[in-house]
């Protein structure tokens, strides 16, 4: 597992909509301040069919299934992705409005309240996914001014 893959898995598994909501309040601060907020409000561990991992105040340790070597992801790396993802105009406002609607409907015991909760929950998941995907899409690609040397699999001519 590459460090970039581990960062993507860590963001997907440890950053919840509530974490993003808490992080939205720290967007005006530094990456270190945002990282501290994320570390205090994220999921502390997971296990799925492909990966497993755990989070602590220093970062997230990601393991690939059936492998013993781990990749460590720092909270500053996660904060950088979240900051880029939440820089989209109106995205933070949409997150706040959706979360407010989710909380309001979650306490309604009626059938329409339950349906509204499911709708708000689905929209929260969508906004969360959008933040994370935008955070990775905005990642600058390292470019080089020099041609890559020929290697096996590429034309040597």
C-alpha positions in Angstrom: 0.0 0.0 0.0 1.4 3.4 -1.0 1.3 6.4 1.3 -1.3 8.0 -1.0 -3.5 5.0 -0.9 -3.2 4.9 2.9 -4.2 8.6 3.1 -7.3 8.0 1.0 -8.3 5.0 3.2 -7.7 7.0 6.4 -9.8 9.9 5.2 -12.6 7.6 4.1 -12.7 5.5 7.2 -11.9 8.0 10.0 -13.5 11.3 8.9 -17.2 11.4 9.5 -19.7 14.1 8.8 -19.6 15.2 12.5 -15.8 15.4 12.1 -16.2 17.6 9.1 -18.6 19.8 11.0 -16.1 20.2 13.8 -13.4 20.8 11.3 -15.4 23.5 9.6 -15.0 25.7 12.7 -11.2 25.4 12.4 -10.8 26.2 8.7 -9.5 29.7 9.5 -6.7 28.3 11.6 -3.5 26.5 10.6 -3.3 22.9 9.4 -2.0 22.0 12.9 -5.1 23.4 14.5 -7.4 21.7 12.1 -5.4 18.5 12.6 -5.9 18.7 16.4 -9.7 19.1 15.8 -9.7 16.1 13.5 -7.7 14.0 15.9 -10.2 14.7 18.7 -13.3 14.0 16.7 -12.6 11.1 14.4 -13.3 7.4 14.4 -10.6 5.6 16.3 -10.5 2.4 14.4 -12.0 0.2 11.7 -11.8 -3.1 10.0 -13.2 -4.0 6.6 -12.6 -6.6 3.9 -9.5 -4.8 2.5 -8.0 -2.8 5.3 -7.9 -2.2 9.0 -6.5 0.6 11.1 -6.5 2.6 14.2 -6.2 6.3 15.0 -4.5 8.0 18.0 -3.6 11.6 18.7 -0.5 11.3 16.5 -2.1 9.9 13.4 -3.7 7.0 11.7 -2.0 3.6 11.2 -3.3 1.8 8.1 -2.8 -1.9 7.5 -3.7 -3.8 4.3 -5.4 -7.1 5.1 -3.1 -10.1 5.4 0.0 -7.9 5.5 2.0 -7.0 8.6 3.6 -3.7 7.4 1.7 -0.6 8.2 1.6 2.9 6.7 1.3 5.9 9.1 -0.8 8.9 8.0 -0.4 12.1 10.0 -3.3 14.3 11.0 -1.7 17.2 9.1 -2.0 15.2 5.9 -5.7 14.5 6.6 -6.2 18.2 7.5 -4.6 19.3 4.2 -7.1 17.1 2.2 -10.1 18.3 4.3 -9.1 21.9 3.9 -8.8 21.6 0.1 -12.1 19.7 0.0 -13.9 22.3 2.1 -12.6 25.2 0.0 -15.4 24.7 -2.5 -17.9 27.6 -2.3 -21.0 27.0 -0.2 -19.9 23.5 0.7 -19.5 24.3 4.4 -22.9 25.9 4.5 -24.5 22.9 2.8 -22.8 20.6 5.3 -24.1 22.7 8.3 -27.7 22.9 6.8 -27.8 19.2 6.1 -26.5 18.3 9.6 -29.1 20.6 11.2 -31.8 18.9 9.1 -30.5 15.5 10.1 -30.5 16.3 13.8 -34.0 17.9 13.7 -35.5 14.9 11.9 -33.7 12.3 14.0 -35.7 13.2 17.0 -39.1 13.0 15.2 -40.7 9.6 15.9 -43.2 9.7 13.1 -42.9 7.7 9.9 -42.4 10.9 7.9 -39.7 11.9 10.4 -37.9 8.6 9.9 -38.0 9.0 6.1 -36.7 12.6 6.4 -33.9 11.3 8.6 -32.9 8.7 5.9 -32.9 11.5 3.3 -30.8 13.8 5.4 -28.5 10.9 6.3 -28.0 10.1 2.6 -27.3 13.8 1.8 -24.8 14.0 4.7 -23.0 11.0 3.2 -23.0 12.6 -0.2 -21.6 15.9 1.1 -18.9 14.0 3.1 -17.9 12.0 0.0 -17.8 15.3 -2.0 -15.5 17.0 0.5 -13.1 14.0 0.5 -13.1 13.6 -3.3 -12.6 17.3 -3.8 -9.7 17.3 -1.4 -7.9 14.7 -3.4 -8.9 16.2 -6.8 -7.4 19.5 -5.7 -4.0 17.8 -4.9 -1.3 19.4 -7.1 0.4 16.9 -9.4 4.2 17.0 -9.3 5.5 17.8 -12.7 9.0 17.6 -14.1 10.7 19.7 -16.8 12.7 16.7 -17.9 11.7 13.8 -20.0 11.5 10.5 -18.2 14.3 8.1 -19.2 13.2 5.1 -21.3 12.5 2.0 -19.3 11.2 -1.5 -19.8 7.7 -1.4 -21.3 8.2 1.9 -23.0 9.6 2.4 -26.5 13.4 2.8 -26.3 13.6 4.6 -29.7 
